[in-house]
Amino acid sequence: MQNPPVRLTAMASCAGCAAKMPQQALADVLRGLPGMQDPRLLIGAATSDDAAVFIIDDSRALVQTLDFFTPIVDDPLTYGRIAATNSLSDVYAMGGRPLTAMNITGMPEELDLSIVNTILRGGAEKVLEAKCVLAGGHSIRIPEPVYGLSVTGIIHPSHIISNAGAKAGDVLILTKPLGTGIATTAIKRDRCPDALRDAAIASMSTLNTPGPELAEAGLVRAGTDVTGFGLLGHLGSMCRQSAVTAEINASALPLLDPAVPELAADNCFPGGSKSNAAFAAPWTDFTDTPQPLQLVAADAQTSGGLLLSVPPEHVDTVLATCARLETLCAAIIGRMIPAIPGSHIIVRRSLGPA
């Protein structure tokens, strides 16, 4: 008699990027750390960007990041693919091209080694797809599974996409639909419709490869990827660093499936997303936006899309590039406006013309 399949998600206290430390707590633990003021460090932790950038010379800089999390799905191959895709995304979001990756692995002793091998194989497949080299890694024994990558990429110092630099009048474009935190919570509770599950897995496994091409063509003024802090958290950081306010068109937010707001309204909502909503509340004005879409805007995404602040004259070219590179969507979700004191983000049911 065969043993029942292992449910990886049942071994985890929280799933995917929803496992992140809340934004305010992270700011508190990073405060005042030494060694982060070197002039060669063009971008470090202080600006809440996606990755660090360290200059080598006038034409080369390293992009460095690491990311890992607990299982977000039960299938080990899929878990490995999603975790690796998420780790690689931070290099793409900065406009860099991944060079090398190293495994970060923590597994319970009782987990069969064939399952661990399958997780790592899933990650290795995405590293290969990214034209990146898997160079090694480190493993430890811990009570619940964690897996991810440390990734080093390369970028020209003049091509960096940071979360600073957005200007009033820029158009906001999002390249993946929202709802993975809600979907994976539904998966864990055996409440996820098949269509939503499949859409979430496909989204979380899709590399954000347009980043470097958009950066090298100078088409983007600022950007980030939308992951554990949700659309509100990552956009809020961009607004703070750029000294602008964002107006979001709630009716234009792309969704993985029509079931996403319904599940959110029915409390199928991860703890990390609740923390995101609480953190964003003081500087987010939801005006007439329905409550379910407010929840979607705060949802903790795993391996989410690129959020790009694009000058109006470049919007058509960016949309055409996204279409050519087959992003899951290229949704115009709002715009940047002059800074409104105390308000980083205004979410409206719909937006009129600029």
C-alpha positions as CSV (number, residue, x, y, z in Angstrom):
1,M,0.0,0.0,0.0
2,Q,1.4,3.4,-1.1
3,N,1.9,6.1,1.5
4,P,-0.4,9.2,0.9
5,P,1.2,12.1,-0.8
6,V,2.9,14.6,1.4
7,R,1.0,17.9,1.7
8,L,3.9,20.4,1.8
9,T,1.5,23.3,2.7
10,A,0.4,21.5,5.8
11,M,4.0,21.6,7.1
12,A,4.1,25.4,6.9
13,S,2.7,27.9,9.4
14,C,2.4,30.5,6.6
15,A,2.8,30.3,2.8
16,G,5.0,32.0,0.2
17,C,5.6,35.8,0.4
18,A,2.8,36.1,3.0
19,A,5.5,34.8,5.4
20,K,7.4,38.0,5.2
21,M,8.1,40.1,8.3
22,P,5.7,43.1,8.2
23,Q,7.1,46.3,6.7
24,Q,7.2,48.2,10.0
25,A,8.8,45.4,11.9
26,L,11.4,45.0,9.1
27,A,12.2,48.7,9.2
28,D,12.7,48.4,13.0
29,V,15.1,45.5,12.9
30,L,17.2,47.1,10.1
31,R,17.6,50.4,11.8
32,G,21.1,51.5,12.4
33,L,23.0,48.5,11.1
34,P,26.6,49.2,10.4
35,G,28.4,48.7,7.1
36,M,25.5,49.9,4.8
37,Q,26.9,53.4,4.0
38,D,29.7,52.5,1.5
39,P,29.7,54.8,-1.5
40,R,30.1,51.8,-3.8
41,L,26.7,50.6,-2.6
42,L,24.4,52.5,-5.1
43,I,21.2,51.0,-3.7
44,G,21.0,49.3,-0.3
45,A,18.3,48.5,2.3
46,A,17.5,52.1,3.2
47,T,15.2,52.7,0.2
48,S,13.2,49.4,0.5
49,D,14.1,48.5,-3.1
50,D,14.0,45.0,-4.6
51,A,17.8,44.3,-4.6
52,A,21.1,45.8,-3.7
53,V,23.3,47.4,-6.4
54,F,27.1,47.5,-5.9
55,I,29.2,49.4,-8.5
56,I,32.2,47.7,-10.0
57,D,33.2,50.4,-12.6
58,D,31.7,52.9,-14.9
59,S,29.9,50.3,-17.0
60,R,29.2,47.4,-14.6
61,A,27.4,47.0,-11.3
62,L,26.3,43.9,-9.4
63,V,22.6,43.3,-8.5
64,Q,22.3,41.1,-5.4
65,T,19.3,39.6,-3.8
66,L,18.1,36.6,-1.9
67,D,14.6,35.3,-1.2
68,F,13.1,32.1,0.3
69,F,9.8,31.0,1.7
70,T,7.8,28.1,3.0
71,P,5.7,25.9,0.6
72,I,2.9,27.7,-1.2
73,V,1.7,24.6,-3.1
74,D,1.8,20.9,-2.3
75,D,3.6,19.7,-5.5
76,P,7.4,19.8,-4.8
77,L,8.4,20.5,-8.4
78,T,5.9,23.4,-8.6
79,Y,7.0,24.8,-5.2
80,G,10.7,24.8,-6.4
81,R,9.8,26.6,-9.7
82,I,7.7,29.2,-7.9
83,A,10.3,29.9,-5.2
84,A,13.1,30.3,-7.8
85,T,11.0,32.5,-10.1
86,N,10.3,34.7,-7.1
87,S,14.0,35.0,-6.2
88,L,15.1,35.8,-9.7
89,S,12.4,38.5,-10.0
90,D,14.2,41.0,-7.8
91,V,17.1,41.2,-10.3
92,Y,14.7,41.6,-13.2
93,A,12.8,44.3,-11.3
94,M,16.0,46.4,-11.0
95,G,16.6,46.0,-14.7
96,G,19.4,43.5,-14.3
97,R,20.3,40.2,-15.9
98,P,20.8,37.2,-13.6
99,L,24.3,35.7,-13.7
100,T,24.5,33.1,-10.8
101,A,22.2,31.6,-8.2
102,M,22.8,29.6,-5.1
103,N,20.2,27.4,-3.3
104,I,18.9,28.3,0.2
105,T,17.4,25.1,1.6
106,G,16.0,24.2,5.0
107,M,14.1,20.9,5.3
108,P,12.7,18.8,8.1
109,E,14.6,15.5,8.7
110,E,11.5,13.5,8.2
111,L,10.9,14.8,4.6
112,D,11.9,12.2,2.1
113,L,15.1,13.2,0.2
114,S,13.4,12.4,-3.1
115,I,10.9,15.3,-2.4
116,V,13.8,17.6,-1.5
117,N,15.5,16.7,-4.7
118,T,12.3,17.4,-6.7
119,I,12.0,20.9,-5.1
120,L,15.6,21.7,-6.0
121,R,15.1,20.4,-9.5
122,G,12.1,22.7,-10.0
123,G,14.2,25.6,-8.9
124,A,17.1,24.6,-11.2
125,E,14.7,24.5,-14.2
126,K,13.8,28.1,-13.7
127,V,17.4,29.2,-13.2
128,L,18.2,27.5,-16.5
129,E,15.3,29.2,-18.2
130,A,16.6,32.6,-16.9
131,K,20.0,31.8,-18.6
132,C,21.6,31.9,-15.1
133,V,24.1,29.5,-13.6
134,L,23.3,27.4,-10.5
135,A,26.5,27.6,-8.5
136,G,25.9,25.8,-5.2
137,G,24.1,26.7,-2.0
138,H,23.6,25.8,1.6
139,S,21.2,23.5,3.5
140,I,20.1,23.1,7.2
141,R,17.6,21.0,9.1
142,I,14.6,23.0,10.4
143,P,11.0,22.1,11.4
144,E,9.2,23.4,8.3
145,P,10.4,23.5,4.7
146,V,11.9,26.6,3.2
147,Y,13.5,27.1,-0.2
148,G,14.8,29.9,-2.4
149,L,17.8,31.4,-4.0
150,S,20.5,34.0,-3.6
151,V,20.9,35.6,-7.0
152,T,23.7,37.8,-8.4
153,G,23.0,39.8,-11.6
154,I,24.7,42.4,-13.7
155,I,23.6,45.8,-14.8
156,H,24.9,49.0,-16.3
157,P,24.8,51.8,-13.6
158,S,22.8,54.1,-15.9
159,H,20.1,51.4,-16.6
160,I,19.0,50.8,-13.0
161,I,15.3,50.7,-12.3
162,S,14.8,51.8,-8.7
163,N,11.7,52.6,-6.8
164,A,12.7,56.3,-6.8
165,G,12.4,58.6,-9.8
166,A,8.7,58.4,-10.6
167,K,7.2,61.8,-11.6
168,A,3.7,63.2,-11.7
169,G,2.1,62.3,-15.0
170,D,3.7,58.9,-15.2
171,V,1.4,56.0,-16.1
172,L,1.4,52.9,-13.9
173,I,1.6,49.5,-15.6
174,L,1.3,46.1,-14.0
175,T,2.5,42.9,-15.8
176,K,0.8,40.2,-13.7
177,P,-2.7,39.9,-12.3
178,L,-3.4,40.1,-8.6
179,G,-4.7,37.5,-6.1
180,T,-2.0,34.9,-5.5
181,G,-2.1,35.4,-1.7
182,I,-5.9,34.9,-1.6
183,A,-5.6,31.9,-4.0
184,T,-2.9,30.1,-2.1
185,T,-4.8,30.6,1.2
186,A,-7.8,29.0,-0.6
187,I,-5.5,26.2,-1.7
188,K,-4.4,25.6,1.8
189,R,-8.0,25.5,3.0
190,D,-9.2,23.3,0.1
191,R,-11.5,26.1,-1.1
192,C,-9.7,27.1,-4.3
193,P,-11.5,26.7,-7.6
194,D,-9.5,24.7,-10.2
195,A,-9.3,27.6,-12.6
196,L,-8.0,30.0,-10.0
197,R,-5.4,27.4,-8.7
198,D,-4.1,26.9,-12.2
199,A,-4.0,30.6,-13.0
200,A,-2.1,31.3,-9.7
201,I,0.5,28.6,-10.4
202,A,1.0,29.8,-13.9
203,S,1.5,33.4,-12.7
204,M,3.9,32.6,-9.9
205,S,6.0,30.4,-12.3
206,T,6.4,33.1,-15.0
207,L,9.7,35.0,-15.0
208,N,9.7,38.8,-15.1
209,T,12.1,38.8,-18.1
210,P,10.9,42.2,-19.6
211,G,12.7,44.1,-16.8
212,P,16.2,44.4,-18.3
213,E,15.0,45.1,-21.9
214,L,12.8,47.9,-20.6
215,A,15.7,49.3,-18.5
216,E,18.2,49.1,-21.3
217,A,15.9,51.0,-23.6
218,G,15.3,53.7,-21.0
219,L,11.5,53.3,-21.1
220,V,10.8,53.2,-17.4
221,R,11.3,56.0,-14.9
222,A,10.8,53.8,-11.7
223,G,9.6,50.3,-10.9
224,T,9.4,47.4,-8.5
225,D,7.9,44.0,-8.4
226,V,4.8,43.3,-6.4
227,T,5.4,40.6,-3.8
228,G,4.8,40.1,-0.1
229,F,3.9,43.7,0.8
230,G,1.2,43.7,-1.8
231,L,0.4,46.4,-4.4
232,L,-0.2,49.0,-1.7
233,G,3.0,48.3,0.2
234,H,5.3,48.3,-2.8
235,L,3.6,51.2,-4.5
236,G,3.7,53.1,-1.2
237,S,7.5,52.7,-1.1
238,M,7.7,54.0,-4.7
239,C,5.6,57.0,-3.8
240,R,7.7,57.8,-0.7
241,Q,11.0,57.5,-2.5
242,S,9.8,59.5,-5.5
243,A,7.8,62.2,-3.5
244,V,4.6,61.7,-5.5
245,T,1.1,60.3,-4.9
246,A,-0.4,57.5,-6.9
247,E,-4.0,57.4,-8.2
248,I,-5.2,53.8,-8.7
249,N,-8.2,52.8,-10.9
250,A,-9.7,49.9,-8.8
251,S,-11.8,48.7,-11.8
252,A,-8.7,48.3,-13.9
253,L,-6.8,46.1,-11.4
254,P,-6.2,42.8,-13.2
255,L,-7.4,39.7,-11.3
256,L,-6.3,36.1,-11.6
257,D,-9.9,35.1,-11.6
258,P,-13.3,36.6,-10.9
259,A,-13.4,34.5,-7.7
260,V,-10.6,36.4,-6.1
261,P,-12.6,39.3,-4.6
262,E,-15.4,36.9,-3.5
263,L,-12.8,34.7,-1.6
264,A,-11.3,37.8,0.0
265,A,-14.7,39.0,1.1
266,D,-15.3,35.6,2.6
267,N,-12.2,36.0,4.8
268,C,-10.0,33.8,2.6
269,F,-7.1,36.2,3.2
270,P,-3.6,35.5,4.5
271,G,-2.2,37.0,7.7
272,G,0.5,38.8,5.7
273,S,-2.2,40.6,3.7
274,K,-3.9,41.7,6.8
275,S,-0.6,43.2,8.0
276,N,-0.2,44.9,4.7
277,A,-3.7,46.5,4.9
278,A,-3.0,47.7,8.5
279,F,0.3,49.2,7.5
280,A,-1.0,51.0,4.4
281,A,-4.2,52.3,6.1
282,P,-2.8,55.7,7.4
283,W,-1.6,56.8,4.0
284,T,-4.2,55.1,1.6
285,D,-7.5,56.7,0.7
286,F,-9.9,54.2,-0.7
287,T,-12.7,56.8,-1.6
288,D,-15.5,54.8,-3.2
289,T,-13.6,51.5,-3.7
290,P,-15.6,48.3,-2.7
291,Q,-14.2,46.5,0.3
292,P,-13.2,43.3,-1.7
293,L,-11.0,45.3,-4.1
294,Q,-9.4,47.1,-1.1
295,L,-8.4,43.6,0.2
296,V,-7.1,42.6,-3.3
297,A,-4.9,45.8,-3.3
298,A,-3.3,44.7,0.0
299,D,-3.0,41.0,-0.9
300,A,0.5,39.6,-0.3
301,Q,1.7,38.4,-3.7
302,T,4.2,35.6,-4.3
303,S,6.3,36.1,-7.5
304,G,4.1,39.0,-8.6
305,G,4.4,41.2,-11.6
306,L,6.5,44.3,-12.4
307,L,4.9,47.6,-11.4
308,L,6.3,50.2,-13.8
309,S,6.1,54.0,-13.6
310,V,6.3,55.0,-17.3
311,P,6.4,58.4,-18.9
312,P,3.3,58.9,-21.1
313,E,5.4,59.1,-24.3
314,H,6.8,55.6,-23.7
315,V,3.6,53.8,-22.8
316,D,2.8,52.4,-26.2
317,T,6.4,51.1,-26.6
318,V,6.2,49.5,-23.1
319,L,2.9,47.9,-23.9
320,A,4.2,46.6,-27.2
321,T,7.3,45.2,-25.5
322,C,5.2,43.4,-22.9
323,A,3.0,41.9,-25.7
324,R,6.1,40.7,-27.6
325,L,7.6,39.2,-24.5
326,E,4.2,37.7,-23.6
327,T,3.7,39.1,-20.1
328,L,0.6,37.7,-18.4
329,C,-1.0,41.2,-18.7
330,A,0.1,44.8,-19.3
331,A,-2.6,46.6,-17.4
332,I,-2.7,50.4,-17.0
333,I,-3.9,50.6,-13.4
334,G,-3.4,54.3,-12.6
335,R,-1.0,57.3,-12.7
336,M,1.3,59.4,-10.6
337,I,0.1,62.9,-9.5
338,P,1.8,65.6,-7.5
339,A,2.4,64.6,-3.9
340,I,-0.6,65.1,-1.5
341,P,0.7,65.5,2.1
342,G,-0.2,62.4,4.2
343,S,-1.6,60.5,1.2
344,H,0.7,58.2,-0.8
345,I,-2.1,56.3,-2.6
346,I,-5.6,57.2,-3.6
347,V,-7.7,54.3,-4.9
348,R,-10.9,55.2,-6.8
349,R,-13.5,52.9,-8.3
350,S,-12.6,54.4,-11.6
351,L,-10.4,57.2,-13.0
352,G,-11.3,59.8,-15.6
353,P,-8.9,61.1,-18.1
354,A,-5.7,62.8,-16.8
